[in-house]
Amino acid sequence: MKYNPIKKVLILVTILAVPGFLYYLLQDQGKNRYKPLPIFGPKQVASTFHSKRGKQIPDTIYHEVGNFKLINQSDDTVSLADWKNKVVVVNLVDGKADANSTNAIFNEYKDFKAYQKNDMVRFTSISVNPNDVLDSVKYLAATLKAKPKKWDILFGDSSSVFNLVRKGLLLDVVEVKNPVRKMIYSRKIVLLDSQHRIRGFYDATQQEALSKLDDEIKVLIAEELRNVKDGR
């Protein structure tokens, strides 16, 4: 077999070029390319623009959770300001019913403990039971070993709670009074970014959805860290 120096050079060039080409595909003017999570809810085109590759692109105004004031298991007021710079994972509970059954979603969520020491991630359960009082929420929190400021169990007047749930989190909640008074509410978990935008909905009754939630919490953390690094 004859020695072919040209073939050898081509192989060497290919070996050296492929990593650089892959790196180029993953970079965009020094920034990592990645597929961000979608942003849910109504949106509208803003009157402002941003520039991308020399083109003027109109900005988008996305749906954000509005301000609220509810009470947690420590009798502290929790508002939107407490979620500043946080990735927040939210679900709905019926404080009294879940205290009796201990069937709160995050208690079942096997990966919850992995985020216990991550200050960027916060969990919140909002009771939709208008009859909940501090004692019932305290009992639920103690049963679930939910620590305030890490896993808040929130309650308040029905007007404030329903407004946050329906208009902010875009979830359903209905109070049925006949024949027995009970609350019918969404079993979905909501993932919020640091700008209080909805980045995901997850069916809490499906293990596959919980696994997806775990993956997408990590994706959102990476996105938030990139934004901090880029000064956004």
C-alpha positions as CSV (number, residue, x, y, z in Angstrom):
1,M,0.0,0.0,0.0
2,K,1.4,3.4,-1.1
3,Y,2.0,6.1,1.4
4,N,-0.4,9.0,0.7
5,P,0.7,12.2,2.4
6,I,-2.3,14.2,1.1
7,K,-4.7,11.7,2.6
8,K,-2.9,11.9,5.9
9,V,-3.0,15.7,5.9
10,L,-6.8,15.7,5.2
11,I,-7.4,13.3,8.1
12,L,-5.3,15.5,10.4
13,V,-7.2,18.7,9.3
14,T,-10.5,17.0,9.9
15,I,-9.5,15.8,13.4
16,L,-8.4,19.3,14.3
17,A,-11.3,21.1,12.6
18,V,-14.3,19.1,14.0
19,P,-13.9,20.2,17.6
20,G,-13.6,23.8,16.5
21,F,-16.6,23.5,14.3
22,L,-18.7,22.0,17.1
23,Y,-17.5,24.7,19.4
24,Y,-18.6,27.3,16.8
25,L,-22.0,25.8,16.7
26,L,-22.4,26.0,20.4
27,Q,-21.2,29.6,20.5
28,D,-22.9,32.8,19.3
29,Q,-20.5,35.7,19.6
30,G,-19.1,34.3,22.8
31,K,-22.5,33.2,24.3
32,N,-23.6,29.6,24.6
33,R,-26.5,28.6,22.4
34,Y,-29.1,26.5,24.1
35,K,-32.8,26.0,23.9
36,P,-34.5,28.1,26.6
37,L,-37.7,27.0,28.2
38,P,-40.9,28.4,26.7
39,I,-42.7,31.3,28.4
40,F,-46.4,30.7,29.0
41,G,-49.4,33.0,29.2
42,P,-50.6,35.9,27.2
43,K,-48.1,38.2,25.6
44,Q,-48.0,41.4,23.5
45,V,-45.5,43.2,21.3
46,A,-43.8,46.2,23.0
47,S,-43.0,49.5,21.6
48,T,-39.3,49.0,22.3
49,F,-36.8,47.1,20.2
50,H,-33.5,45.2,20.7
51,S,-30.8,44.6,18.2
52,K,-29.7,41.1,17.0
53,R,-27.1,40.6,14.3
54,G,-27.8,44.2,13.1
55,K,-31.5,43.8,12.9
56,Q,-34.1,45.7,15.1
57,I,-36.4,43.2,16.7
58,P,-39.5,44.3,18.7
59,D,-39.5,43.3,22.3
60,T,-42.2,41.1,23.8
61,I,-44.1,41.8,27.0
62,Y,-44.8,38.4,28.7
63,H,-47.3,37.5,31.3
64,E,-45.9,37.9,34.9
65,V,-47.3,36.9,38.3
66,G,-48.6,40.1,39.9
67,N,-48.0,41.2,43.5
68,F,-49.7,39.4,46.4
69,K,-49.7,39.2,50.2
70,L,-50.3,35.9,51.9
71,I,-49.3,34.4,55.2
72,N,-47.0,31.4,55.7
73,Q,-46.7,28.8,58.4
74,S,-44.6,31.1,60.6
75,D,-47.3,33.8,60.5
76,D,-45.0,35.9,58.3
77,T,-46.3,37.9,55.3
78,V,-45.0,36.6,52.0
79,S,-45.2,38.8,48.9
80,L,-43.8,38.9,45.4
81,A,-40.7,40.6,46.8
82,D,-39.8,37.4,48.6
83,W,-39.5,35.7,45.2
84,K,-37.0,38.2,43.9
85,N,-34.1,36.5,42.0
86,K,-35.6,33.1,42.8
87,V,-36.7,30.1,40.7
88,V,-40.0,29.3,42.3
89,V,-41.9,26.0,42.1
90,V,-45.6,26.4,43.1
91,N,-48.5,24.0,43.7
92,L,-51.9,24.2,45.2
93,V,-53.1,22.3,48.3
94,D,-56.2,22.1,50.4
95,G,-54.6,22.8,53.8
96,K,-57.0,20.9,56.0
97,A,-57.5,17.9,53.6
98,D,-53.8,17.5,52.9
99,A,-52.9,17.8,56.5
100,N,-55.2,14.8,57.2
101,S,-53.9,12.8,54.2
102,T,-50.2,14.1,54.1
103,N,-50.6,13.9,50.4
104,A,-48.9,17.2,49.5
105,I,-47.1,17.1,46.1
106,F,-43.7,18.2,47.2
107,N,-43.7,15.5,49.9
108,E,-44.0,13.0,47.1
109,Y,-41.5,14.7,44.9
110,K,-38.4,12.6,45.4
111,D,-35.9,15.2,44.0
112,F,-37.1,18.0,46.4
113,K,-34.3,17.3,48.8
114,A,-31.7,17.9,46.1
115,Y,-32.6,21.6,46.2
116,Q,-32.8,22.1,49.9
117,K,-29.4,23.9,50.1
118,N,-29.8,25.8,46.8
119,D,-30.8,29.3,47.7
120,M,-31.9,30.1,44.2
121,V,-34.8,27.6,44.3
122,R,-37.9,28.1,46.4
123,F,-40.9,25.9,46.9
124,T,-44.4,27.2,47.7
125,S,-47.7,25.5,48.4
126,I,-50.8,27.7,48.3
127,S,-53.9,26.6,50.2
128,V,-57.1,27.1,48.3
129,N,-59.3,26.3,51.3
130,P,-61.0,29.5,52.4
131,N,-61.4,28.0,55.9
132,D,-57.7,27.5,56.5
133,V,-56.3,29.3,59.5
134,L,-52.7,29.5,60.9
135,D,-53.1,26.4,63.1
136,S,-54.1,24.2,60.2
137,V,-51.3,25.5,58.0
138,K,-48.8,25.0,60.8
139,Y,-50.0,21.5,61.3
140,L,-49.6,20.7,57.5
141,A,-46.1,22.3,57.5
142,A,-45.1,20.3,60.6
143,T,-46.5,17.1,59.0
144,L,-44.5,17.7,55.8
145,K,-41.4,19.1,57.5
146,A,-41.7,22.2,55.4
147,K,-39.3,24.9,56.5
148,P,-40.5,28.5,55.9
149,K,-38.6,30.6,53.3
150,K,-37.6,27.3,51.6
151,W,-41.0,25.6,51.4
152,D,-43.7,28.0,52.3
153,I,-47.3,26.9,52.9
154,L,-49.4,30.0,52.2
155,F,-52.9,30.9,53.0
156,G,-55.1,34.0,53.0
157,D,-58.5,35.4,52.2
158,S,-60.2,33.7,49.2
159,S,-60.2,36.8,47.1
160,S,-56.4,37.2,47.3
161,V,-55.7,33.5,46.9
162,F,-58.1,33.0,43.9
163,N,-56.7,36.1,42.2
164,L,-53.2,34.8,42.5
165,V,-54.1,31.3,41.4
166,R,-56.4,32.2,38.4
167,K,-54.8,35.4,37.1
168,G,-51.2,35.0,38.2
169,L,-50.5,31.2,37.9
170,L,-53.2,30.6,35.3
171,L,-54.6,27.6,37.2
172,D,-58.2,26.6,37.9
173,V,-59.8,26.5,41.3
174,V,-63.5,26.2,42.1
175,E,-65.4,26.0,45.3
176,V,-68.3,23.6,45.3
177,K,-70.9,24.0,48.0
178,N,-73.5,21.3,47.2
179,P,-74.0,18.6,48.3
180,V,-70.8,18.8,50.3
181,R,-68.6,21.9,50.4
182,K,-65.2,21.1,48.9
183,M,-62.5,22.7,46.7
184,I,-61.7,21.5,43.2
185,Y,-58.4,22.7,42.0
186,S,-55.6,22.1,39.5
187,R,-53.0,19.4,40.4
188,K,-50.4,21.0,38.1
189,I,-47.1,22.4,39.4
190,V,-46.0,25.7,38.0
191,L,-42.3,26.7,37.4
192,L,-41.5,30.5,37.6
193,D,-38.4,32.3,36.7
194,S,-36.8,35.2,38.6
195,Q,-38.9,37.6,36.5
196,H,-42.0,35.9,37.8
197,R,-42.8,34.5,34.3
198,I,-44.3,31.0,33.9
199,R,-41.8,28.6,32.3
200,G,-43.6,25.3,32.7
201,F,-46.7,23.4,33.8
202,Y,-46.3,19.8,35.1
203,D,-48.9,17.2,36.0
204,A,-48.2,16.3,39.6
205,T,-49.8,12.9,39.3
206,Q,-47.4,11.8,36.6
207,Q,-43.9,10.6,37.5
208,E,-42.7,11.4,34.0
209,A,-43.9,15.0,34.5
210,L,-42.0,15.2,37.8
211,S,-38.9,14.0,36.1
212,K,-39.3,16.7,33.5
213,L,-39.8,19.3,36.2
214,D,-36.5,18.2,37.8
215,D,-34.7,18.5,34.5
216,E,-36.2,21.9,33.7
217,I,-35.5,23.4,37.1
218,K,-31.8,22.7,36.3
219,V,-32.2,24.2,32.8
220,L,-33.8,27.3,34.3
221,I,-31.0,27.6,37.0
222,A,-28.5,27.5,34.1
223,E,-30.4,30.2,32.2
224,E,-30.6,32.5,35.3
225,L,-26.8,32.1,35.9
226,R,-26.1,33.0,32.3
227,N,-28.3,36.1,32.6
228,V,-26.4,37.2,35.7
229,K,-23.1,36.6,34.0
230,D,-24.3,38.6,30.9
231,G,-25.6,41.4,33.1
232,R,-29.2,40.9,32.1
